[in-house]
Amino acid sequence: LGLSTQVGDLSAFFLTLGGSIVVALVSGQQRWYYPAIALLLVAALGRTIAWLFHDAVLTPFIGLELAVAALLWWASRRNTGSVSQ
């Protein structure tokens, strides 16, 4: 049950993350960056909570998640929502 949950949740996370980024890039609509940004920020928050309250190791992935979230936010600001025809 644990392995099924882990594989299912991780695949949902990464497929949603990658899918929303692809849709944002293809459609030119900045709103599609926001699900990816939210997933990354919540993952970083969850890692921080696990470190603070559950003695988990504070991994360097937090920095990567925050950096990619910042990059996606920057991309969403640069993308005006218009698509070249």
KAFENJO-V286560 format. One record per residue. N is the residue number from 1. RES is the residue in one letter. SS is DSSP state (helix for helix, strand for strand, loop for the rest). OMEGA is omega in radians with two decimals (NA if undefined). Layout:
n = {N N}
res = {RES RES}
ss = {SS SS}
omega = {OMEGA OMEGA}
//
This chain:
n = {1 2 3 4 5 6 7 8 9 10 11 12 13 14 15 16 17 18 19 20 21 22 23 24 25 26 27 28 29 30 31 32 33 34 35 36 37 38 39 40 41 42 43 44 45 46 47 48 49 50 51 52 53 54 55 56 57 58 59 60 61 62 63 64 65 66 67 68 69 70 71 72 73 74 75 76 77 78 79 80 81 82 83 84 85}
res = {L G L S T Q V G D L S A F F L T L G G S I V V A L V S G Q Q R W Y Y P A I A L L L V A A L G R T I A W L F H D A V L T P F I G L E L A V A A L L W W A S R R N T G S V S Q}
ss = {loop helix helix helix helix helix helix helix helix helix helix helix helix helix helix helix helix helix helix helix helix helix helix helix helix helix helix loop loop helix helix helix helix helix helix helix helix helix helix helix helix helix helix helix helix helix helix helix helix helix helix helix helix helix loop loop loop loop loop loop helix helix helix helix helix helix helix helix helix helix helix helix helix helix helix helix helix helix loop loop loop loop loop loop loop}
omega = {3.14 3.13 3.11 3.12 -3.12 -3.13 3.14 -3.12 -3.14 3.11 3.08 3.13 -3.05 3.08 3.08 3.12 -3.12 -3.14 -3.13 3.09 3.12 3.12 3.11 -3.13 -3.09 -3.07 -3.08 -3.13 -3.03 -3.09 3.14 3.04 -2.99 3.07 3.12 3.11 -3.13 3.12 -3.13 -3.13 3.11 3.07 3.11 3.09 3.11 3.09 3.13 3.10 3.11 3.11 -3.08 -2.96 -3.04 3.09 3.06 3.10 3.07 -3.02 3.06 3.12 3.12 3.12 3.11 3.12 3.12 3.13 3.14 3.08 3.11 3.11 3.11 3.09 3.10 3.12 3.14 3.09 -3.12 -3.13 -3.04 3.14 3.11 -3.13 3.09 -3.13 NA}
//
